[in-house]
Structures are given as C-alpha cells and as structure tokens.
C-alpha cells in the first residue's frame, strides 16, 4: 500500500468514525438510554423480564414526572434499578387498598393495571420532591408501598418504547 493511501484511509476514519462516536456518546449521555427490564413480573402484562426498552432523559430536566409515566427508579429496592409507574404526585394524598389506588379519596382509573392485591398503604400525603410509584402487577411488586415515595432525583428517565423482542415492539403512551 502506498503512503498516500494509508493517510487517506486514516483521514477517512478520523472524519467519519470519530464524529459518529461523539454523537452517539452525546445522545446516550444526555438524550436516550437503553435499559433491560430485570426485576420480576411487577410490570406484567405491559413489560416482561428481559424486555429491552428505550428511555428518554430530556423531559424530566424541564418538568416533573406525570401520573401514568413508566419510569426507571435508580437503586429503588435492594440497590437495584426498578421499572415502575407513577401514580401519585407531590402533595397528593394516596391510599392503596387491595391494589386499587385512591388519590385525594377519589378512585384512580388505571386501565394498565391487571393484577390487584399486595400490601395496603396509607392514606398518606406524598412529600414534596417525591412521587409514589407502583408496579402494574400489584400482587407481585416491590414499589412505594414497600420503599416509600421515591425522590425526583432517583426518577430521571422515562420509558418510551419496547424495542426487543421485536414481536413485542411498542411505543408506550
């Protein structure tokens, strides 16, 4: 190979691959991040163990989580990241009876929740700077009924889609 060919190939690598790597690093650090559902059946039938999900990190820099968001709770239980759904917001009074949720003494409509039961909770006011999260499968979920309301700092990613397995691909509302 000629010296000019080698220099041309190195230049091509530097000007193509390096920017692509920097863009990927930026996106993964500040915009999106992949995650794997690892903890038990607590989000079934909406998410299963082994599902690979894409999370976004931008919206919670500008606003707090909304009721119904599926979020990643960093080191939520036994120092493991959890995937849960936000059901109550700061200042609201939450009560869980038989797996059914009351917010400010009004029943919460939850079409995503399937298996009810598990421990009761409250009524208790969700402290400022926290949210109350539950699994969709209430009978088999370690959630805010066990660990208490979680700080907003621990909730910094929202699950936006399931991308693996391919036959389960879906965009989450």
C-alpha positions, 0 to 999 in steps of 0.5 A: 500500500502506498503512503498516500493511501494509508493517510487517506484511509486514516483521514477517512476514519478520523472524519467519519468514525470519530464524529459518529462516536461523539454523537452517539456518546452525546445522545446516550449521555444526555438524550436516550438510554437503553435499559433491560427490564430485570426485576420480576413480573411487577410490570406484567402484562405491559413489560416482561423480564428481559424486555429491552426498552428505550428511555428518554432523559430530556423531559424530566430536566424541564418538568416533573414526572406525570401520573401514568409515566413508566419510569426507571427508579435508580437503586429503588429496592435492594440497590437495584434499578426498578421499572415502575409507574407513577401514580401519585404526585407531590402533595397528593394524598394516596391510599392503596387498598387491595391494589386499587389506588385512591388519590385525594379519596377519589378512585384512580382509573388505571386501565394498565393495571391487571393484577390487584392485591399486595400490601395496603398503604396509607392514606398518606400525603406524598412529600414534596420532591417525591412521587409514589410509584407502583408496579402494574402487577400489584400482587407481585411488586416491590414499589412505594408501598414497600420503599416509600415515595421515591425522590425526583432525583432517583426518577430521571428517565422515562420509558418510551418504547419496547424495542426487543423482542421485536414481536413485542415492539411498542411505543408506550403512551 
